[in-house]
Amino acid sequence: MHALFLVLNDTHMLDEIHEIFFDLGVGATTIDSMGMGKVLLEHDVNRALFSNMRMILEGNKPYNKTIISVIREEEKLNKVVEKLKDKLGDMNNKPGLGFIFVIPVLMCDGFKLEDAQG
C-alpha cells in the first residue's frame, strides 16, 4: 500500500487531475497548501536559493493544492502516476508546476476495501 502526494501549483488543472483519479477508480483527498518558498518571499527573506523562485512565484496565487491518495495495489499506483505524468508533462523541466512523490503506508484504518470484482 502506498500514499501518493501531488502538490499542484497550477490549480487550473485541478478538475482534470480529479478526473484521472475518478477514471481509474481511485479515491483522493485535496487540501489547500502553501509552500515555504512563498512564505519566505512574503517575509522578504533574501537568500540566493530563493532569488530564482521569486521570478517563478511572483504574481501567482500564494496557495497550491495537495492531493493525497492511498492506493493498495502497485499496478494501480503505476497507472495513476503514468496518467498524471501524461497530463502534467515533465515537471522537472517546468519549474513551479508542482511535484509528485510516493511513500509506503505501513498501516491504514478506515480504508475502503475494494470488492473482489473491482
Backbone atoms as SQL, in Angstrom:
CREATE TABLE atoms (id INTEGER PRIMARY KEY, chain TEXT, resi INTEGER, resn TEXT, atom TEXT, x REAL, y REAL, z REAL);
INSERT INTO atoms VALUES
  (1, 'A', 1, 'MET', 'N', 0.852, -1.166, 0.000),
  (2, 'A', 1, 'MET', 'CA', 0.000, 0.000, 0.000),
  (3, 'A', 1, 'MET', 'C', 0.902, 1.234, 0.000),
  (4, 'A', 2, 'HIS', 'N', 0.487, 2.234, -0.777),
  (5, 'A', 2, 'HIS', 'CA', 1.285, 3.454, -0.928),
  (6, 'A', 2, 'HIS', 'C', 0.403, 4.692, -0.806),
  (7, 'A', 3, 'ALA', 'N', 1.027, 5.801, -0.418),
  (8, 'A', 3, 'ALA', 'CA', 0.363, 7.100, -0.428),
  (9, 'A', 3, 'ALA', 'C', 1.030, 7.943, -1.500),
  (10, 'A', 4, 'LEU', 'N', 0.218, 8.398, -2.431),
  (11, 'A', 4, 'LEU', 'CA', 0.689, 9.277, -3.492),
  (12, 'A', 4, 'LEU', 'C', 0.342, 10.705, -3.100),
  (13, 'A', 5, 'PHE', 'N', 1.314, 11.592, -3.212),
  (14, 'A', 5, 'PHE', 'CA', 1.119, 13.013, -2.943),
  (15, 'A', 5, 'PHE', 'C', 1.414, 13.778, -4.223),
  (16, 'A', 6, 'LEU', 'N', 0.505, 14.641, -4.597),
  (17, 'A', 6, 'LEU', 'CA', 0.725, 15.540, -5.721),
  (18, 'A', 6, 'LEU', 'C', 0.522, 16.958, -5.213),
  (19, 'A', 7, 'VAL', 'N', 1.598, 17.733, -5.219),
  (20, 'A', 7, 'VAL', 'CA', 1.495, 19.149, -4.881),
  (21, 'A', 7, 'VAL', 'C', 1.364, 19.886, -6.206),
  (22, 'A', 8, 'LEU', 'N', 0.198, 20.483, -6.418),
  (23, 'A', 8, 'LEU', 'CA', -0.137, 21.088, -7.699),
  (24, 'A', 8, 'LEU', 'C', -0.198, 22.600, -7.556),
  (25, 'A', 9, 'ASN', 'N', 0.746, 23.280, -8.168),
  (26, 'A', 9, 'ASN', 'CA', 0.759, 24.740, -8.127),
  (27, 'A', 9, 'ASN', 'C', -0.188, 25.341, -9.158),
  (28, 'A', 10, 'ASP', 'N', -0.350, 24.665, -10.293),
  (29, 'A', 10, 'ASP', 'CA', -1.254, 25.141, -11.338),
  (30, 'A', 10, 'ASP', 'C', -2.661, 24.633, -11.025),
  (31, 'A', 11, 'THR', 'N', -3.375, 25.382, -10.203),
  (32, 'A', 11, 'THR', 'CA', -4.686, 24.927, -9.721),
  (33, 'A', 11, 'THR', 'C', -5.751, 24.926, -10.815),
  (34, 'A', 12, 'HIS', 'N', -5.474, 25.530, -11.955),
  (35, 'A', 12, 'HIS', 'CA', -6.425, 25.479, -13.070),
  (36, 'A', 12, 'HIS', 'C', -6.577, 24.058, -13.604),
  (37, 'A', 13, 'MET', 'N', -5.626, 23.201, -13.294),
  (38, 'A', 13, 'MET', 'CA', -5.652, 21.822, -13.776),
  (39, 'A', 13, 'MET', 'C', -6.336, 20.873, -12.794),
  (40, 'A', 14, 'LEU', 'N', -6.822, 21.387, -11.683),
  (41, 'A', 14, 'LEU', 'CA', -7.339, 20.543, -10.610),
  (42, 'A', 14, 'LEU', 'C', -8.476, 19.634, -11.063),
  (43, 'A', 15, 'ASP', 'N', -9.445, 20.154, -11.789),
  (44, 'A', 15, 'ASP', 'CA', -10.569, 19.315, -12.230),
  (45, 'A', 15, 'ASP', 'C', -10.103, 18.173, -13.125),
  (46, 'A', 16, 'GLU', 'N', -9.174, 18.475, -14.010),
  (47, 'A', 16, 'GLU', 'CA', -8.643, 17.439, -14.904),
  (48, 'A', 16, 'GLU', 'C', -7.875, 16.372, -14.122),
  (49, 'A', 17, 'ILE', 'N', -7.171, 16.790, -13.080),
  (50, 'A', 17, 'ILE', 'CA', -6.437, 15.843, -12.235),
  (51, 'A', 17, 'ILE', 'C', -7.421, 14.967, -11.473),
  (52, 'A', 18, 'HIS', 'N', -8.485, 15.568, -10.943),
  (53, 'A', 18, 'HIS', 'CA', -9.514, 14.779, -10.250),
  (54, 'A', 18, 'HIS', 'C', -10.127, 13.743, -11.183),
  (55, 'A', 19, 'GLU', 'N', -10.320, 14.107, -12.446),
  (56, 'A', 19, 'GLU', 'CA', -10.875, 13.172, -13.432),
  (57, 'A', 19, 'GLU', 'C', -9.991, 11.934, -13.590),
  (58, 'A', 20, 'ILE', 'N', -8.691, 12.122, -13.546),
  (59, 'A', 20, 'ILE', 'CA', -7.764, 10.988, -13.669),
  (60, 'A', 20, 'ILE', 'C', -7.996, 10.003, -12.527),
  (61, 'A', 21, 'PHE', 'N', -8.073, 10.503, -11.306),
  (62, 'A', 21, 'PHE', 'CA', -8.313, 9.635, -10.159),
  (63, 'A', 21, 'PHE', 'C', -9.667, 8.935, -10.295),
  (64, 'A', 22, 'PHE', 'N', -10.701, 9.686, -10.687),
  (65, 'A', 22, 'PHE', 'CA', -12.041, 9.124, -10.845),
  (66, 'A', 22, 'PHE', 'C', -12.058, 8.030, -11.911),
  (67, 'A', 23, 'ASP', 'N', -11.481, 8.328, -13.073),
  (68, 'A', 23, 'ASP', 'CA', -11.485, 7.378, -14.187),
  (69, 'A', 23, 'ASP', 'C', -10.780, 6.071, -13.830),
  (70, 'A', 24, 'LEU', 'N', -9.789, 6.132, -12.972),
  (71, 'A', 24, 'LEU', 'CA', -9.050, 4.937, -12.582),
  (72, 'A', 24, 'LEU', 'C', -9.617, 4.287, -11.318),
  (73, 'A', 25, 'GLY', 'N', -10.709, 4.832, -10.793),
  (74, 'A', 25, 'GLY', 'CA', -11.358, 4.238, -9.627),
  (75, 'A', 25, 'GLY', 'C', -10.566, 4.381, -8.344),
  (76, 'A', 26, 'VAL', 'N', -9.864, 5.488, -8.229),
  (77, 'A', 26, 'VAL', 'CA', -9.012, 5.739, -7.061),
  (78, 'A', 26, 'VAL', 'C', -9.545, 6.959, -6.322),
  (79, 'A', 27, 'GLY', 'N', -9.693, 6.849, -5.019),
  (80, 'A', 27, 'GLY', 'CA', -10.115, 7.982, -4.215),
  (81, 'A', 27, 'GLY', 'C', -8.943, 8.908, -3.922),
  (82, 'A', 28, 'ALA', 'N', -9.257, 10.139, -3.582),
  (83, 'A', 28, 'ALA', 'CA', -8.217, 11.114, -3.266),
  (84, 'A', 28, 'ALA', 'C', -8.818, 12.220, -2.417),
  (85, 'A', 29, 'THR', 'N', -7.976, 12.848, -1.637),
  (86, 'A', 29, 'THR', 'CA', -8.361, 13.997, -0.828),
  (87, 'A', 29, 'THR', 'C', -7.508, 15.180, -1.255),
  (88, 'A', 30, 'THR', 'N', -8.141, 16.322, -1.444),
  (89, 'A', 30, 'THR', 'CA', -7.435, 17.531, -1.861),
  (90, 'A', 30, 'THR', 'C', -7.498, 18.558, -0.738),
  (91, 'A', 31, 'ILE', 'N', -6.345, 19.087, -0.387),
  (92, 'A', 31, 'ILE', 'CA', -6.280, 20.110, 0.657),
  (93, 'A', 31, 'ILE', 'C', -5.554, 21.346, 0.128),
  (94, 'A', 32, 'ASP', 'N', -5.913, 22.497, 0.677),
  (95, 'A', 32, 'ASP', 'CA', -5.193, 23.730, 0.354),
  (96, 'A', 32, 'ASP', 'C', -3.842, 23.692, 1.048),
  (97, 'A', 33, 'SER', 'N', -2.822, 24.173, 0.361),
  (98, 'A', 33, 'SER', 'CA', -1.478, 24.177, 0.946),
  (99, 'A', 33, 'SER', 'C', -0.704, 25.382, 0.432),
  (100, 'A', 34, 'MET', 'N', 0.434, 25.649, 1.067),
  (101, 'A', 34, 'MET', 'CA', 1.294, 26.750, 0.655),
  (102, 'A', 34, 'MET', 'C', 2.739, 26.331, 0.922),
  (103, 'A', 35, 'GLY', 'N', 3.586, 26.489, -0.074),
  (104, 'A', 35, 'GLY', 'CA', 4.983, 26.113, 0.068),
  (105, 'A', 35, 'GLY', 'C', 5.792, 27.144, 0.836),
  (106, 'A', 36, 'MET', 'N', 6.883, 26.696, 1.423),
  (107, 'A', 36, 'MET', 'CA', 7.753, 27.584, 2.197),
  (108, 'A', 36, 'MET', 'C', 8.418, 28.647, 1.341),
  (109, 'A', 37, 'GLY', 'N', 8.632, 28.359, 0.067),
  (110, 'A', 37, 'GLY', 'CA', 9.237, 29.369, -0.804),
  (111, 'A', 37, 'GLY', 'C', 8.399, 30.625, -0.836),
  (112, 'A', 38, 'LYS', 'N', 7.102, 30.487, -0.963),
  (113, 'A', 38, 'LYS', 'CA', 6.214, 31.646, -0.991),
  (114, 'A', 38, 'LYS', 'C', 6.182, 32.336, 0.371),
  (115, 'A', 39, 'VAL', 'N', 6.205, 31.560, 1.455),
  (116, 'A', 39, 'VAL', 'CA', 6.209, 32.141, 2.803),
  (117, 'A', 39, 'VAL', 'C', 7.461, 32.987, 2.999),
  (118, 'A', 40, 'LEU', 'N', 8.614, 32.446, 2.612),
  (119, 'A', 40, 'LEU', 'CA', 9.868, 33.189, 2.769),
  (120, 'A', 40, 'LEU', 'C', 9.871, 34.458, 1.920),
  (121, 'A', 41, 'LEU', 'N', 9.306, 34.363, 0.721),
  (122, 'A', 41, 'LEU', 'CA', 9.232, 35.554, -0.125),
  (123, 'A', 41, 'LEU', 'C', 8.333, 36.609, 0.500),
  (124, 'A', 42, 'GLU', 'N', 7.227, 36.168, 1.115),
  (125, 'A', 42, 'GLU', 'CA', 6.323, 37.120, 1.753),
  (126, 'A', 42, 'GLU', 'C', 6.980, 37.806, 2.944),
  (127, 'A', 43, 'HIS', 'N', 7.939, 37.129, 3.573),
  (128, 'A', 43, 'HIS', 'CA', 8.651, 37.712, 4.706),
  (129, 'A', 43, 'HIS', 'C', 9.942, 38.387, 4.245),
  (130, 'A', 44, 'ASP', 'N', 10.085, 38.512, 2.927),
  (131, 'A', 44, 'ASP', 'CA', 11.200, 39.213, 2.314),
  (132, 'A', 44, 'ASP', 'C', 12.562, 38.673, 2.746),
  (133, 'A', 45, 'VAL', 'N', 12.651, 37.358, 2.815),
  (134, 'A', 45, 'VAL', 'CA', 13.933, 36.729, 3.128),
  (135, 'A', 45, 'VAL', 'C', 14.772, 36.744, 1.854),
  (136, 'A', 46, 'ASN', 'N', 15.922, 37.373, 1.909),
  (137, 'A', 46, 'ASN', 'CA', 16.809, 37.444, 0.758),
  (138, 'A', 46, 'ASN', 'C', 17.864, 36.357, 0.858),
  (139, 'A', 47, 'ARG', 'N', 17.643, 35.319, 0.130),
  (140, 'A', 47, 'ARG', 'CA', 18.609, 34.221, 0.067),
  (141, 'A', 47, 'ARG', 'C', 18.806, 33.885, -1.401),
  (142, 'A', 48, 'ALA', 'N', 20.004, 33.535, -1.741),
  (143, 'A', 48, 'ALA', 'CA', 20.317, 33.232, -3.140),
  (144, 'A', 48, 'ALA', 'C', 19.442, 32.110, -3.681),
  (145, 'A', 49, 'LEU', 'N', 19.163, 31.130, -2.844),
  (146, 'A', 49, 'LEU', 'CA', 18.355, 29.992, -3.267),
  (147, 'A', 49, 'LEU', 'C', 16.975, 30.424, -3.719),
  (148, 'A', 50, 'PHE', 'N', 16.420, 31.451, -3.087),
  (149, 'A', 50, 'PHE', 'CA', 15.061, 31.853, -3.375),
  (150, 'A', 50, 'PHE', 'C', 14.958, 32.994, -4.378),
  (151, 'A', 51, 'SER', 'N', 16.087, 33.497, -4.835),
  (152, 'A', 51, 'SER', 'CA', 16.008, 34.608, -5.790),
  (153, 'A', 51, 'SER', 'C', 15.367, 34.163, -7.096),
  (154, 'A', 52, 'ASN', 'N', 15.676, 32.965, -7.563),
  (155, 'A', 52, 'ASN', 'CA', 15.045, 32.451, -8.780),
  (156, 'A', 52, 'ASN', 'C', 13.590, 32.100, -8.540),
  (157, 'A', 53, 'MET', 'N', 13.279, 31.660, -7.330),
  (158, 'A', 53, 'MET', 'CA', 11.897, 31.322, -7.010),
  (159, 'A', 53, 'MET', 'C', 11.010, 32.559, -7.065),
  (160, 'A', 54, 'ARG', 'N', 11.557, 33.690, -6.716),
  (161, 'A', 54, 'ARG', 'CA', 10.777, 34.926, -6.753),
  (162, 'A', 54, 'ARG', 'C', 10.235, 35.148, -8.164),
  (163, 'A', 55, 'MET', 'N', 11.081, 34.918, -9.178),
  (164, 'A', 55, 'MET', 'CA', 10.646, 35.106, -10.559),
  (165, 'A', 55, 'MET', 'C', 9.527, 34.128, -10.910),
  (166, 'A', 56, 'ILE', 'N', 9.616, 32.906, -10.406),
  (167, 'A', 56, 'ILE', 'CA', 8.612, 31.888, -10.707),
  (168, 'A', 56, 'ILE', 'C', 7.301, 32.185, -9.990),
  (169, 'A', 57, 'LEU', 'N', 7.392, 32.599, -8.734),
  (170, 'A', 57, 'LEU', 'CA', 6.200, 32.722, -7.898),
  (171, 'A', 57, 'LEU', 'C', 5.540, 34.094, -7.916),
  (172, 'A', 58, 'GLU', 'N', 6.266, 35.123, -8.315),
  (173, 'A', 58, 'GLU', 'CA', 5.693, 36.463, -8.315),
  (174, 'A', 58, 'GLU', 'C', 4.420, 36.489, -9.150),
  (175, 'A', 59, 'GLY', 'N', 3.387, 37.051, -8.599),
  (176, 'A', 59, 'GLY', 'CA', 2.141, 37.179, -9.330),
  (177, 'A', 59, 'GLY', 'C', 1.264, 35.940, -9.282),
  (178, 'A', 60, 'ASN', 'N', 1.795, 34.794, -8.865),
  (179, 'A', 60, 'ASN', 'CA', 0.984, 33.589, -8.758),
  (180, 'A', 60, 'ASN', 'C', 0.182, 33.614, -7.473),
  (181, 'A', 61, 'LYS', 'N', -0.870, 32.819, -7.447),
  (182, 'A', 61, 'LYS', 'CA', -1.620, 32.672, -6.213),
  (183, 'A', 61, 'LYS', 'C', -0.684, 32.087, -5.166),
  (184, 'A', 62, 'PRO', 'N', -0.809, 32.509, -3.918),
  (185, 'A', 62, 'PRO', 'CA', 0.118, 32.015, -2.905),
  (186, 'A', 62, 'PRO', 'C', -0.169, 30.582, -2.483),
  (187, 'A', 63, 'TYR', 'N', -1.275, 30.038, -2.907),
  (188, 'A', 63, 'TYR', 'CA', -1.646, 28.709, -2.454),
  (189, 'A', 63, 'TYR', 'C', -1.575, 27.705, -3.581),
  (190, 'A', 64, 'ASN', 'N', -1.383, 26.448, -3.197),
  (191, 'A', 64, 'ASN', 'CA', -1.449, 25.354, -4.146),
  (192, 'A', 64, 'ASN', 'C', -2.402, 24.313, -3.574),
  (193, 'A', 65, 'LYS', 'N', -2.533, 23.210, -4.250),
  (194, 'A', 65, 'LYS', 'CA', -3.377, 22.114, -3.802),
  (195, 'A', 65, 'LYS', 'C', -2.505, 20.889, -3.616),
  (196, 'A', 66, 'THR', 'N', -2.719, 20.186, -2.524),
  (197, 'A', 66, 'THR', 'CA', -2.037, 18.923, -2.299),
  (198, 'A', 66, 'THR', 'C', -3.080, 17.820, -2.355),
  (199, 'A', 67, 'ILE', 'N', -2.879, 16.896, -3.265),
  (200, 'A', 67, 'ILE', 'CA', -3.787, 15.772, -3.447),
  (201, 'A', 67, 'ILE', 'C', -3.114, 14.539, -2.866),
  (202, 'A', 68, 'ILE', 'N', -3.832, 13.854, -1.991),
  (203, 'A', 68, 'ILE', 'CA', -3.307, 12.662, -1.323),
  (204, 'A', 68, 'ILE', 'C', -4.206, 11.491, -1.675),
  (205, 'A', 69, 'SER', 'N', -3.599, 10.386, -2.069),
  (206, 'A', 69, 'SER', 'CA', -4.360, 9.190, -2.397),
  (207, 'A', 69, 'SER', 'C', -3.646, 7.966, -1.843),
  (208, 'A', 70, 'VAL', 'N', -4.357, 7.149, -1.083),
  (209, 'A', 70, 'VAL', 'CA', -3.812, 5.884, -0.600),
  (210, 'A', 70, 'VAL', 'C', -4.264, 4.812, -1.575),
  (211, 'A', 71, 'ILE', 'N', -3.296, 4.136, -2.165),
  (212, 'A', 71, 'ILE', 'CA', -3.570, 3.158, -3.225),
  (213, 'A', 71, 'ILE', 'C', -2.995, 1.814, -2.808),
  (214, 'A', 72, 'ARG', 'N', -3.864, 0.825, -2.759),
  (215, 'A', 72, 'ARG', 'CA', -3.478, -0.503, -2.267),
  (216, 'A', 72, 'ARG', 'C', -2.559, -1.240, -3.244),
  (217, 'A', 73, 'GLU', 'N', -2.940, -1.296, -4.524),
  (218, 'A', 73, 'GLU', 'CA', -2.192, -2.112, -5.493),
  (219, 'A', 73, 'GLU', 'C', -1.140, -1.291, -6.232),
  (220, 'A', 74, 'GLU', 'N', 0.036, -1.859, -6.349),
  (221, 'A', 74, 'GLU', 'CA', 1.132, -1.157, -7.029),
  (222, 'A', 74, 'GLU', 'C', 0.834, -0.943, -8.511),
  (223, 'A', 75, 'GLU', 'N', 0.146, -1.892, -9.136),
  (224, 'A', 75, 'GLU', 'CA', -0.201, -1.753, -10.553),
  (225, 'A', 75, 'GLU', 'C', -1.108, -0.545, -10.773),
  (226, 'A', 76, 'LYS', 'N', -2.077, -0.358, -9.884),
  (227, 'A', 76, 'LYS', 'CA', -2.978, 0.795, -9.999),
  (228, 'A', 76, 'LYS', 'C', -2.211, 2.087, -9.718),
  (229, 'A', 77, 'LEU', 'N', -1.316, 2.063, -8.738),
  (230, 'A', 77, 'LEU', 'CA', -0.471, 3.222, -8.438),
  (231, 'A', 77, 'LEU', 'C', 0.310, 3.636, -9.683),
  (232, 'A', 78, 'ASN', 'N', 0.910, 2.663, -10.350),
  (233, 'A', 78, 'ASN', 'CA', 1.704, 2.951, -11.543),
  (234, 'A', 78, 'ASN', 'C', 0.850, 3.565, -12.646),
  (235, 'A', 79, 'LYS', 'N', -0.400, 3.100, -12.800),
  (236, 'A', 79, 'LYS', 'CA', -1.307, 3.679, -13.798),
  (237, 'A', 79, 'LYS', 'C', -1.636, 5.126, -13.471),
  (238, 'A', 80, 'VAL', 'N', -1.900, 5.390, -12.188),
  (239, 'A', 80, 'VAL', 'CA', -2.214, 6.766, -11.775),
  (240, 'A', 80, 'VAL', 'C', -1.026, 7.683, -12.046),
  (241, 'A', 81, 'VAL', 'N', 0.160, 7.268, -11.643),
  (242, 'A', 81, 'VAL', 'CA', 1.361, 8.085, -11.850),
  (243, 'A', 81, 'VAL', 'C', 1.596, 8.321, -13.341),
  (244, 'A', 82, 'GLU', 'N', 1.417, 7.288, -14.145),
  (245, 'A', 82, 'GLU', 'CA', 1.602, 7.419, -15.588),
  (246, 'A', 82, 'GLU', 'C', 0.628, 8.446, -16.178),
  (247, 'A', 83, 'LYS', 'N', -0.642, 8.359, -15.797),
  (248, 'A', 83, 'LYS', 'CA', -1.647, 9.300, -16.312),
  (249, 'A', 83, 'LYS', 'C', -1.375, 10.730, -15.833),
  (250, 'A', 84, 'LEU', 'N', -0.949, 10.870, -14.578),
  (251, 'A', 84, 'LEU', 'CA', -0.617, 12.202, -14.066),
  (252, 'A', 84, 'LEU', 'C', 0.552, 12.801, -14.837),
  (253, 'A', 85, 'LYS', 'N', 1.577, 11.990, -15.085),
  (254, 'A', 85, 'LYS', 'CA', 2.739, 12.476, -15.835),
  (255, 'A', 85, 'LYS', 'C', 2.369, 12.819, -17.272),
  (256, 'A', 86, 'ASP', 'N', 1.467, 12.010, -17.867),
  (257, 'A', 86, 'ASP', 'CA', 0.997, 12.320, -19.225),
  (258, 'A', 86, 'ASP', 'C', 0.309, 13.679, -19.247),
  (259, 'A', 87, 'LYS', 'N', -0.516, 13.939, -18.248),
  (260, 'A', 87, 'LYS', 'CA', -1.281, 15.190, -18.190),
  (261, 'A', 87, 'LYS', 'C', -0.400, 16.389, -17.862),
  (262, 'A', 88, 'LEU', 'N', 0.487, 16.211, -16.888),
  (263, 'A', 88, 'LEU', 'CA', 1.295, 17.335, -16.402),
  (264, 'A', 88, 'LEU', 'C', 2.569, 17.557, -17.201),
  (265, 'A', 89, 'GLY', 'N', 3.024, 16.549, -17.899),
  (266, 'A', 89, 'GLY', 'CA', 4.280, 16.659, -18.633),
  (267, 'A', 89, 'GLY', 'C', 5.466, 16.459, -17.700),
  (268, 'A', 90, 'ASP', 'N', 6.630, 16.814, -18.176),
  (269, 'A', 90, 'ASP', 'CA', 7.867, 16.640, -17.417),
  (270, 'A', 90, 'ASP', 'C', 7.998, 17.771, -16.401),
  (271, 'A', 91, 'MET', 'N', 7.625, 17.476, -15.161),
  (272, 'A', 91, 'MET', 'CA', 7.654, 18.514, -14.122),
  (273, 'A', 91, 'MET', 'C', 9.075, 18.945, -13.779),
  (274, 'A', 92, 'ASN', 'N', 10.069, 18.136, -14.128),
  (275, 'A', 92, 'ASN', 'CA', 11.458, 18.529, -13.887),
  (276, 'A', 92, 'ASN', 'C', 11.862, 19.699, -14.784),
  (277, 'A', 93, 'ASN', 'N', 11.187, 19.837, -15.918),
  (278, 'A', 93, 'ASN', 'CA', 11.508, 20.920, -16.860),
  (279, 'A', 93, 'ASN', 'C', 10.469, 22.030, -16.845),
  (280, 'A', 94, 'LYS', 'N', 9.538, 21.981, -15.888),
  (281, 'A', 94, 'LYS', 'CA', 8.511, 23.023, -15.767),
  (282, 'A', 94, 'LYS', 'C', 8.513, 23.548, -14.337),
  (283, 'A', 95, 'PRO', 'N', 9.470, 24.394, -13.998),
  (284, 'A', 95, 'PRO', 'CA', 9.545, 24.903, -12.625),
  (285, 'A', 95, 'PRO', 'C', 8.247, 25.580, -12.199),
  (286, 'A', 96, 'GLY', 'N', 7.838, 25.276, -10.996),
  (287, 'A', 96, 'GLY', 'CA', 6.661, 25.918, -10.449),
  (288, 'A', 96, 'GLY', 'C', 5.364, 25.182, -10.705),
  (289, 'A', 97, 'LEU', 'N', 5.376, 24.139, -11.547),
  (290, 'A', 97, 'LEU', 'CA', 4.145, 23.393, -11.836),
  (291, 'A', 97, 'LEU', 'C', 3.699, 22.567, -10.633),
  (292, 'A', 98, 'GLY', 'N', 4.641, 21.908, -9.994),
  (293, 'A', 98, 'GLY', 'CA', 4.331, 21.057, -8.848),
  (294, 'A', 98, 'GLY', 'C', 5.278, 19.879, -8.795),
  (295, 'A', 99, 'PHE', 'N', 4.948, 18.907, -7.928),
  (296, 'A', 99, 'PHE', 'CA', 5.758, 17.703, -7.854),
  (297, 'A', 99, 'PHE', 'C', 4.939, 16.552, -7.274),
  (298, 'A', 100, 'ILE', 'N', 5.395, 15.332, -7.587),
  (299, 'A', 100, 'ILE', 'CA', 4.751, 14.102, -7.122),
  (300, 'A', 100, 'ILE', 'C', 5.758, 13.320, -6.303),
  (301, 'A', 101, 'PHE', 'N', 5.274, 12.726, -5.206),
  (302, 'A', 101, 'PHE', 'CA', 6.090, 11.735, -4.515),
  (303, 'A', 101, 'PHE', 'C', 5.191, 10.662, -3.938),
  (304, 'A', 102, 'VAL', 'N', 5.768, 9.477, -3.723),
  (305, 'A', 102, 'VAL', 'CA', 5.032, 8.317, -3.226),
  (306, 'A', 102, 'VAL', 'C', 5.801, 7.762, -2.039),
  (307, 'A', 103, 'ILE', 'N', 5.061, 7.413, -0.984),
  (308, 'A', 103, 'ILE', 'CA', 5.677, 6.798, 0.191),
  (309, 'A', 103, 'ILE', 'C', 4.890, 5.542, 0.568),
  (310, 'A', 104, 'PRO', 'N', 5.566, 4.576, 1.180),
  (311, 'A', 104, 'PRO', 'CA', 4.854, 3.372, 1.622),
  (312, 'A', 104, 'PRO', 'C', 3.953, 3.683, 2.819),
  (313, 'A', 105, 'VAL', 'N', 2.831, 2.986, 2.884),
  (314, 'A', 105, 'VAL', 'CA', 1.905, 3.109, 4.009),
  (315, 'A', 105, 'VAL', 'C', 1.977, 1.795, 4.787),
  (316, 'A', 106, 'LEU', 'N', 2.358, 1.878, 6.050),
  (317, 'A', 106, 'LEU', 'CA', 2.503, 0.677, 6.870),
  (318, 'A', 106, 'LEU', 'C', 1.179, 0.234, 7.478),
  (319, 'A', 107, 'MET', 'N', 0.299, 1.198, 7.727),
  (320, 'A', 107, 'MET', 'CA', -0.979, 0.874, 8.340),
  (321, 'A', 107, 'MET', 'C', -1.988, 1.939, 7.955),
  (322, 'A', 108, 'CYS', 'N', -3.229, 1.524, 7.732),
  (323, 'A', 108, 'CYS', 'CA', -4.282, 2.472, 7.394),
  (324, 'A', 108, 'CYS', 'C', -5.609, 1.909, 7.882),
  (325, 'A', 109, 'ASP', 'N', -6.218, 2.528, 8.872),
  (326, 'A', 109, 'ASP', 'CA', -7.549, 2.156, 9.342),
  (327, 'A', 109, 'ASP', 'C', -8.571, 2.997, 8.600),
  (328, 'A', 110, 'GLY', 'N', -9.740, 2.427, 8.360),
  (329, 'A', 110, 'GLY', 'CA', -10.806, 3.167, 7.698),
  (330, 'A', 110, 'GLY', 'C', -10.668, 3.205, 6.190),
  (331, 'A', 111, 'PHE', 'N', -9.780, 2.398, 5.644),
  (332, 'A', 111, 'PHE', 'CA', -9.548, 2.342, 4.211),
  (333, 'A', 111, 'PHE', 'C', -10.620, 1.462, 3.588),
  (334, 'A', 112, 'LYS', 'N', -11.348, 1.980, 2.615),
  (335, 'A', 112, 'LYS', 'CA', -12.414, 1.214, 1.965),
  (336, 'A', 112, 'LYS', 'C', -11.803, 0.060, 1.183),
  (337, 'A', 113, 'LEU', 'N', -12.233, -1.139, 1.516),
  (338, 'A', 113, 'LEU', 'CA', -11.760, -2.306, 0.783),
  (339, 'A', 113, 'LEU', 'C', -12.499, -2.411, -0.533),
  (340, 'A', 114, 'GLU', 'N', -11.753, -2.715, -1.603),
  (341, 'A', 114, 'GLU', 'CA', -12.370, -2.896, -2.905),
  (342, 'A', 114, 'GLU', 'C', -12.975, -4.291, -2.945),
  (343, 'A', 115, 'ASP', 'N', -14.099, -4.425, -3.650),
  (344, 'A', 115, 'ASP', 'CA', -14.702, -5.748, -3.748),
  (345, 'A', 115, 'ASP', 'C', -13.874, -6.613, -4.687),
  (346, 'A', 116, 'ALA', 'N', -14.158, -7.904, -4.718),
  (347, 'A', 116, 'ALA', 'CA', -13.364, -8.853, -5.491),
  (348, 'A', 116, 'ALA', 'C', -13.446, -8.589, -6.983),
  (349, 'A', 117, 'GLN', 'N', -14.496, -7.907, -7.443),
  (350, 'A', 117, 'GLN', 'CA', -14.654, -7.642, -8.871),
  (351, 'A', 117, 'GLN', 'C', -13.938, -6.363, -9.286),
  (352, 'A', 118, 'GLY', 'N', -13.633, -5.446, -8.356),
  (353, 'A', 118, 'GLY', 'CA', -13.095, -4.140, -8.714),
  (354, 'A', 118, 'GLY', 'C', -11.646, -4.094, -8.672);
